[in-house]
Amino acid sequence: MTTEVKNTRFDEFLEFPCAVNFKVLGVAVPELVDHIVAVLQVHAKANDYNPQVRPSSKGNYHSVTVSVTVISKEHMELLYTELGRLELVRYVI
């Protein structure tokens, strides 16, 4: 079950637009990165996301870090929510 991210205080701490690193922790399968990039392509404009993947110590999970330019508090909340809805994703930080 995914909790919708809303009513955050991102606008108090960030000046938009800005680049934000999203760290997505998910099941260690090859298609994890493709699913993450697909969501970002729908909701954020960029040509090259350049995701960086790091495996967990036991190899069960991958940490995928990707930098995205967000344009507003609502845009950032939307990205957190949509990434969190992916079946392979466990956490979005």
C-alpha positions as CSV (number, residue, x, y, z in Angstrom):
1,M,0.0,0.0,0.0
2,T,1.4,3.4,-1.0
3,T,0.8,6.6,1.0
4,E,0.2,9.7,-1.1
5,V,2.8,12.3,-0.3
6,K,1.2,15.7,0.1
7,N,1.2,18.8,2.4
8,T,5.0,18.7,2.8
9,R,7.2,21.6,3.7
10,F,9.5,21.3,0.6
11,D,8.7,24.9,-0.4
12,E,10.0,26.2,2.9
13,F,13.4,24.7,2.4
14,L,13.9,24.7,-1.4
15,E,13.9,27.3,-4.1
16,F,12.2,26.0,-7.2
17,P,13.1,25.0,-9.8
18,C,16.0,22.9,-8.4
19,A,17.8,19.6,-8.9
20,V,16.9,16.9,-6.4
21,N,18.5,13.5,-5.9
22,F,15.8,10.8,-5.5
23,K,17.0,7.6,-3.9
24,V,14.8,4.7,-4.7
25,L,15.2,1.4,-2.9
26,G,13.8,-1.6,-4.7
27,V,14.0,-5.3,-5.5
28,A,17.2,-6.2,-7.2
29,V,15.9,-7.1,-10.7
30,P,17.2,-5.7,-14.0
31,E,13.9,-3.9,-14.9
32,L,13.9,-1.8,-11.7
33,V,15.9,1.1,-13.3
34,D,13.7,1.0,-16.5
35,H,10.5,1.3,-14.4
36,I,11.9,4.2,-12.4
37,V,13.1,6.1,-15.5
38,A,9.7,5.4,-17.2
39,V,7.9,7.2,-14.3
40,L,10.3,10.1,-14.4
41,Q,9.9,10.5,-18.2
42,V,6.1,10.9,-17.8
43,H,6.4,13.5,-15.0
44,A,9.7,15.3,-15.4
45,K,11.4,16.8,-18.5
46,A,15.0,15.5,-19.1
47,N,16.9,13.7,-21.8
48,D,19.4,11.8,-19.6
49,Y,18.6,10.8,-16.0
50,N,21.9,9.0,-15.5
51,P,20.7,6.7,-12.7
52,Q,23.4,5.3,-10.4
53,V,22.7,1.8,-9.0
54,R,24.3,0.3,-5.9
55,P,23.4,-3.2,-4.7
56,S,22.7,-4.0,-1.1
57,S,25.2,-6.0,0.9
58,K,23.2,-9.3,0.4
59,G,22.2,-8.4,-3.1
60,N,18.5,-8.6,-2.6
61,Y,17.9,-4.9,-3.2
62,H,19.2,-2.1,-5.3
63,S,19.5,1.6,-4.4
64,V,18.9,3.7,-7.5
65,T,19.9,7.4,-7.2
66,V,18.8,9.8,-9.9
67,S,18.9,13.6,-10.2
68,V,15.7,15.3,-11.4
69,T,14.8,19.0,-11.8
70,V,11.6,19.7,-9.9
71,I,9.6,22.8,-10.6
72,S,7.4,23.1,-7.6
73,K,6.4,21.5,-4.3
74,E,3.5,19.8,-5.9
75,H,5.8,18.4,-8.6
76,M,8.1,17.0,-6.0
77,E,5.3,15.4,-4.1
78,L,3.9,13.9,-7.3
79,L,7.3,12.3,-8.1
80,Y,7.6,10.8,-4.6
81,T,4.1,9.4,-4.8
82,E,4.4,8.0,-8.3
83,L,7.8,6.4,-7.7
84,G,6.4,4.8,-4.5
85,R,3.6,3.2,-6.4
86,L,5.9,1.0,-8.4
87,E,5.5,-2.6,-7.4
88,L,9.3,-3.2,-7.3
89,V,10.0,-0.2,-5.1
90,R,10.1,-0.5,-1.3
91,Y,11.2,3.1,-0.3
92,V,11.7,6.5,-1.9
93,I,14.0,8.8,0.0
